[in-house]
């Protein structure tokens, strides 16, 4: 399920629900805590790195 925060602007934040492997979640959560981020911010960072976006 996804929902755009402002009606569909491509540059907007989109909220989504995803399922991830428990071990992946634990690693992302651990990295986020170590870096003082929340898990959503860390996951966004990981995805941006994966897709080579700045």
C-alpha positions as a Markdown table, in Angstrom:
| # | Residue | x | y | z |
|---|---|---|---|---|
| 1 | Unk | 0.0 | 0.0 | 0.0 |
| 2 | Unk | 1.4 | 3.5 | -0.9 |
| 3 | Unk | 0.1 | 6.9 | -0.4 |
| 4 | Unk | 1.5 | 10.2 | -1.6 |
| 5 | Unk | 1.6 | 13.0 | 0.9 |
| 6 | Unk | 0.6 | 15.7 | -1.6 |
| 7 | Unk | -1.4 | 14.2 | -4.3 |
| 8 | Unk | 1.1 | 12.8 | -6.7 |
| 9 | Unk | 4.1 | 15.2 | -7.2 |
| 10 | Unk | 7.1 | 13.0 | -8.2 |
| 11 | Unk | 9.4 | 14.9 | -5.8 |
| 12 | Unk | 7.2 | 14.4 | -2.8 |
| 13 | Unk | 7.6 | 11.9 | 0.0 |
| 14 | Unk | 5.6 | 8.6 | -0.4 |
| 15 | Unk | 4.7 | 6.4 | 2.5 |
| 16 | Unk | 4.6 | 2.7 | 1.9 |
| 17 | Unk | 4.3 | -0.6 | 3.7 |
| 18 | Unk | 6.8 | -3.3 | 2.8 |
| 19 | Unk | 7.8 | -6.6 | 4.1 |
| 20 | Unk | 11.5 | -7.3 | 4.6 |
| 21 | Unk | 13.5 | -10.3 | 5.8 |
| 22 | Unk | 13.9 | -10.1 | 9.6 |
| 23 | Unk | 17.7 | -10.2 | 9.4 |
| 24 | Unk | 17.7 | -7.3 | 6.9 |
| 25 | Unk | 15.4 | -5.3 | 9.2 |
| 26 | Unk | 17.7 | -6.0 | 12.2 |
| 27 | Unk | 20.7 | -4.8 | 10.3 |
| 28 | Unk | 19.1 | -1.6 | 9.0 |
| 29 | Unk | 17.7 | -0.9 | 12.5 |
| 30 | Unk | 21.0 | -1.5 | 14.1 |
| 31 | Unk | 22.8 | 0.8 | 11.6 |
| 32 | Unk | 20.2 | 3.5 | 12.1 |
| 33 | Unk | 20.5 | 3.5 | 15.9 |
| 34 | Unk | 24.3 | 3.5 | 15.6 |
| 35 | Unk | 24.1 | 6.6 | 13.3 |
| 36 | Unk | 21.4 | 8.4 | 15.3 |
| 37 | Unk | 18.8 | 8.1 | 12.6 |
| 38 | Unk | 15.3 | 6.6 | 12.6 |
| 39 | Unk | 14.8 | 3.4 | 10.6 |
| 40 | Unk | 12.9 | 5.1 | 7.8 |
| 41 | Unk | 15.7 | 7.6 | 7.2 |
| 42 | Unk | 18.3 | 4.8 | 7.1 |
| 43 | Unk | 16.2 | 2.7 | 4.8 |
| 44 | Unk | 15.7 | 5.7 | 2.5 |
| 45 | Unk | 19.5 | 6.2 | 2.5 |
| 46 | Unk | 20.1 | 2.5 | 1.7 |
| 47 | Unk | 17.7 | 2.7 | -1.2 |
| 48 | Unk | 19.2 | 5.9 | -2.6 |
| 49 | Unk | 22.7 | 4.3 | -2.5 |
| 50 | Unk | 21.4 | 1.2 | -4.2 |
| 51 | Unk | 19.8 | 3.1 | -7.0 |
| 52 | Unk | 22.7 | 5.6 | -7.2 |
| 53 | Unk | 20.6 | 8.6 | -6.4 |
| 54 | Unk | 21.9 | 11.8 | -4.8 |
